[in-house]
């Protein structure tokens, strides 16, 4: 009797630990999304002071969207502790997207984040349940190995995150993988490009803004961003990638005049209506993975 009571108490403590850690995981995801949208130096993208290339959204739209997602990330992290299949995660994402669209009046601000960071929060929960240490490479591997096949095979019904979306249309049209393939493969662009760029500049300068900007430009230069394809076609994507690569080659944020150059690139992108939204999504993933080890 006493042993049974002790076992029940131990199970309760473990369960409580999972819930508390899931809340921390969710708060980190939300903080990284806020950090991404609050970054000033993002060509063509919404910032606190600019709508970028967008006429239908501004900084306040993103804040309303973030508020609508405050329960989603802890919830999907908690779900991950139970080692769910992809269908369970997908249903949570569908509801989160519904809440987002209600908050923004039908404007898509965070569909990519609901998908990408939702998967990584679930992966962090699963790692916690296995009592393993949280680290970036492991979280990416869990997404790939646990749900990668299902991500690529998921149905395109009326609730699918890519059904009739701009991303799916251009991915099919131009033969690029898009967000789905990136996630299914364990976020290789973040692991190989975004994180190294971010961590290198952070170590060199100690300046988070510089590190975030460098990571964003590195991602733009390397990613087949479906948002850029949707707005500018193949020529627009090539222009954005070439411009970002030139920024990096000329020193990036370590160059003395980097802010002036980013302002000029922003003006150029806005004149062409280019918006590297896919790269911005992966910047948020980069920031999340850079800090995931802090959670224990």
N, C-alpha and C positions, 0 to 999 in steps of 0.2 A: 504493500500500500504506500509506504513511504517512498520506495524506489519509483513507483509509478508517478507519484506526485513530483518528485525531483525531476523525472524525465519530462513531464509536462511543462514544468517551469523552465527547464533548459530549452525545450522547443520554442516556448514563448519568447525567451530572450533572443534566440537565434532569429526568430521571425521579426521581432522588433528591430534587431540589428539590420536586417535586410530592408525594412521599411525606411529606417533612418538614412541608410546609405543610398537608397533609391531616391529619397528626397534631395540628398546632396548631389547626386548625379543629375537630377532634373534641374536643380538650381544652376549647376555649372553649364548645362546646355543652354539655358535661357540667358545666362550672363554672357556666354560667347556670342549668341545671336545679337544681343544688345551691343556688345563691343563691335561687332561687324558693321551694324547699321550706323553706329555712332562715329565710325572712322571717317575722317574728313576727306582723305586723299584716295577717292575711288572714281576713276573716270567713267562718266555716263551713268553712274549709280546714285541712288538716293542717299543723301547725307543730312545731318541736322540743318544744313544751310542751303541745300539744293535738291531739286527734284531730278537732277541728272537728265537723262533722256526720256523721262516718264512724265506724262501729263495727267495720269489718273491716280497717282499716289505721291505722298510726301512722308516726312519723318513721323508725323503723328499717325499716319496710317500703319506704319510698322509698329509703333508703340501699342496701338490698339490690338494689332495682331499678336504681339508678344504676350499681352495680358490674357488673351484668349487661350494661349497655350501653356499657361502656368501650371495646370494640372496634368497636362498630357505627358510631359517628359518624365516626371516622377512615376506616373502610372505605367508607362511602358517599360521603365526600368524595373519596377516591381514585377511586372509581367515576365520580364526576362529571367528573374530569379526562379520562376517555375519551369524554365527550359521549354518555352513555347515553340509551336511550329509557326511558319511564316503567316499562315491564315489568321492566327490570333493577333499578331502584330499589325497586320494589314487592316483588320477591323478597327483597331484603336486609331490607326492613322486616318481612316475614313471619317471617323467621328471628329478627330482633331481638325481635319480640313473643313468639315462642316462648320465647326465653331469659328475657325479663322475667317471663313467667307461671311459668316453672320457679322463678325466684328468689323470687317472692312467694307461691307456693302458689296460683296462679290468680287473684290479685287484679290488676286493671287499675290500675296507677299511672301509666304513661307512654305509653299508646297514642297519645295526641295528640302527645306530644313526638317519638315515633318517626316519626310522619308529618310534622309541621310542621318540626321541626329537621332531620330527615333530608333533606327536600327542600332546605332552605337550605344544609346542608352540601354536598350535591351541586352546588347552584348555585355555591357558593364554589369548589368544585373545577373546575367548568367555566370559570368566570371566570379562574381561575389558568391553565388550559390555553390560554386565549386571550391570556394575558399582559396582562390588564387589571387595573386597580386595584380592590381589594375595597371596596365601599361598599354601604350598606343599600339604596338605591333600585335599584341595578343587580342585586343579589341577588334582590330581589323581582320585578323585571322578567324575570330569567332563569327563575324558577319559572313565572311566568305564560306567557311566550312559548314556553318549551321543553316544558312538560309540562301546561299548564293544560287544554287540550282533552282530553288523555288521562286526567287526573285525574277529570274529570267523566264521561268515558265508560268508565272502568274497570269491569270486570265485578263483580257482587256474588256471587262464589262463596264457598265455605267459608272461604277465607283472606283475603277482603277486609277491610280495616281497619274497615269500617263494617257488615259483614254481621251482622245481628241485634244490633248494638250499640244502646245506649240513644240515642246521638246520631243514628243513622240513623232510628230509629223516631220520635223526636219531631220531627226535621227534616221527615219526610214528613207527620206528623200535623198540625203547625202551619204548614207551608209556609215554613220558614226554611232558609237555605242550609247552615248548619253548618260544620264544619271543612273539609270538602272544597271547598265554594264559596269560603271565605275563602282557602285556599291557591291554588286555581286562579286567583283574581283578583289574586294577588300580595300577599296580606295587607294589604288596604286599611285594616282596623281598626287594625292596628299602625302603619302609615304615617301615618294621619290622626289617630289618637287616642293610642295607647300611647306612641309615640316622642316626640311633642311634649310630652305631660304629663311624661314621665320627664326629658327633657333640660331643660325649663324649670325644674323644681324642683331638679334637680341643679345647674344654673347659679346659681340663686338661693341655695341653702342649702349646697351642697357636701356634702350628706348623702345617701349612696346609699340608705339605708333609707327616708328620706322620699320620695325620687324613685321608688323601687319601689312604695311604698304608694300614692302619688298615681296612678301609671300603672295599677295594678291597679284602683283605684276608678273611674278614667276609663273603663277597658275594661268593667267591670261595668255602668256607667251606659249604655253605648252598644251593647253586644253582645247579640244574641239568643242567649244562652248555652244550649246544648242540655242541659247538666248541670242548670241551673236549671229548665228546662222539664220534664226528666225527674222531678225531685224535687218540684217545686211547681206544675207546670202553668203555664198562661198567667198566672194570678194571682200565683204565686210569682215568675215572671220579672219581672212588672211591679213587684212590691213591691221586689225586689232592685235593679232599675234605678232606681226612684224614690228609694230609700234612698241609693244610691251617688251619684246626681245631687245630692241634697240635701247630702251630705257635701262634695262638690266646691264647690257653690254657697256654702256657709258657710265657705269658705276652705281646705277640704281639710287637708293637712298643714301649711299655713302658719298655721292657727288655733292658738291657745295650748293648747286642750284637746283636740287631735286624737286623742291616744292614748286618752283616756277615751271619746271618741265611738266610736272603732273597737272598743273593748272592748264597748260597749253594742250596737253593730251585730252583732258576733260572737255575743253572747248571743241576740240576736233571730234571727239566721240559724240558729243551732243549735237553737233552740226550734221552728223551722219546718222543720228538716232541709234547709235550703238550702245548696248548695255550688257556688260559681261556678267549676267546674273548667275550663271552656272559656276563661274569662278568665285563669285561672292559666297555662294553656298559652300563651296569647298574651303574658302577661307574660314568660315565658322567651324567647319569640321577640323581644320588645322588647329585652331585655337583650342577646341575641345580636347583633341588628342595630345596637344602640348601640355595640358594641365591634368589629364586624367590620373596620372600617377600621384597627384596630391590627395586623391580621395582615399588612398590606402590600398 
